[in-house]
Structures are given as C-alpha cells and as structure tokens.
Amino acid sequence: MSEILDALNWRYAVKKFNADKKVSKEDIETILSAVRLAPSSYGIQPLKILVVENPELRNELRSFAYDQSQISDASCLLVLCAYNEITESIIEGMIQFTAAANGQDISELSEFQKHLMTAILPMEKMEMKKWNDHQVYISLGHLLQTCAHLRIDSIPMEGFKSEEFDRILGLTEKNLHSVVLCPIGYRSEEDARQHSNKARRSLEDLVEFIS
Ligand SMILES: Cc1cc2nc3c(=O)[nH]c(=O)nc-3n(C[C@H](O)[C@H](O)[C@H](O)COP(=O)(O)O)c2cc1C
C-alpha cells in the first residue's frame, strides 16, 4: 500500500490520549507550517490557529466540550478559528504580502484588489462567516493529514460550545470565532478504538466516473 494510504489508515479519531507524551516543538512547527500552506479562496486565509497548552485553561474549556477528555489530555489543543469579518484593511494586507512574495509592486495587483473589494466586502455577515468557516476546514484537512504522516495522533472535534470558547478565549474582540478543535498528541495504549477497522462507504458508492 502507498505511504499516504498507510498513514491515513493509521490515523483514527483518538478517544483517549497518553497525557504524559508530548509532541516536540519541531513537529508542532511542521504541522503549523503545513496548515499555513493550505489553499484558501483568493488566498485570503481568513483564519487563525490557537495552540492552547495551559492545563487550567484546557480544563475550563473541557467543561464546554461535553467533558471530552481529549481536550485536556492531548499534548496540546489546537483551536481553529475563522475571521468574523473580512475588512478592507485585511484585503490590503493580503495584497501586500502577495505582492512581496513575488517581488511585485502592489500597483500590479490593483485590478485583483478591486475585484476582491467588490466580491467580498458587500457579502452578508452570515454568508461571509460561512465562507470563512469553509476555509478553516481545508486547513483542518492539511492538519490531520500532516499529523498522520508524522504518526502524531489527532481528533477533529465539533462537539463543543463555540460561544463559550469564544468568550473564554476572548475571540470576538479579535474578529474571530472558534470553528473546530483538534487536540493532537499520542494515543493511549488503553484506547480500544485504535484496533477497530475503518468503516467507510465503498469506493464504488462514493465515486462516480463520468467519461
Ligand atoms: C468535523 C468533525 C467533527 C468531529 N467531532 C467529534 C467530536 O466532537 N467528538 C468525537 O469523539 N469525535 C468527533 N469526530 C470524529 C468522527 O466521529 C470520526 O472522524 C469518524 O467517526 C470516523 O472515524 P475515524 O476518524 O476514526 O476514521 C469529528 C470528526 C469530524 C471530521
């Protein structure tokens, strides 16, 4: 089997982490760098990743995540957040770093900038929020896959009260809201789920070739 399928079969949604085993700084940096490389619509990256290590804070957050032990027992808790709103100055900042990446003058991107302003700024609040949330899930895919490749365990989690997380982490004032969680670390030997086979729809059912 290919290396990539080996890694993806190895990955599973961990229910119980080994609370004593920590992910190295170097691996965390690799994982975050992979998230940084995720594509996003127009390249805006309307998101932020919080790396929560503080044990007291994680215990508090756990009480708003149906007491799921992974929140406090993983090596660290990643909170994937999306912008509430994309503003003119966010678009300007993105144009600046996009131009800088290729040694361009920002004037070369003025048509693109104008297009972004007319396409994005008039969006309804809810539409914009939903659009930003979609970009977060693409990053989640990069995160899960990179962890699997490094044989670092993870679990994507939507079972939490995002308004409470936003309040505790002070996200609204930072133009952010929490979208999905991803504790990462190492599986406990006691986690029986690691021995289950993958339950998935067949490829024939999932895929249709149209020629
Ligand atoms: C977006 C998302 C949210 C999830 N939320 C939770 C959660 O809150 N708690 C949990 O135990 N599992 C959660 N899961 C894990 C899924 O139940 C799990 O990925 C699925 O059953 C497939 O199993 P596998 O990942 O082990 O292959 C979530 C998965 C995804 C993709």
The ligand as a Gaussian input file, in Angstrom:
#p B3LYP/6-31G(d) Opt

LIG

0 1
 C      -15.675000      17.868000      11.725000
 C      -15.602000      16.700000      12.670000
 C      -16.060000      16.827000      13.973000
 C      -15.954000      15.751000      14.871000
 N      -16.312000      15.926000      16.193000
 C      -16.061000      14.929000      17.086000
 C      -16.284000      15.129000      18.478000
 O      -16.666000      16.210000      18.936000
 N      -16.023000      14.096000      19.319000
 C      -15.560000      12.882000      18.863000
 O      -15.341000      11.993000      19.685000
 N      -15.338000      12.675000      17.546000
 C      -15.551000      13.658000      16.647000
 N      -15.278000      13.469000      15.315000
 C      -14.662000      12.190000      14.885000
 C      -15.549000      11.337000      13.961000
 O      -16.574000      10.740000      14.693000
 C      -14.659000      10.324000      13.264000
 O      -13.689000      11.002000      12.500000
 C      -15.456000       9.376000      12.345000
 O      -16.306000       8.575000      13.098000
 C      -14.548000       8.499000      11.503000
 O      -13.674000       7.757000      12.325000
 P      -12.076000       7.835000      12.165000
 O      -11.715000       9.289000      12.153000
 O      -11.559000       7.147000      13.394000
 O      -11.681000       7.154000      10.917000
 C      -15.408000      14.512000      14.418000
 C      -14.962000      14.404000      13.082000
 C      -15.031000      15.473000      12.231000
 C      -14.478000      15.325000      10.815000

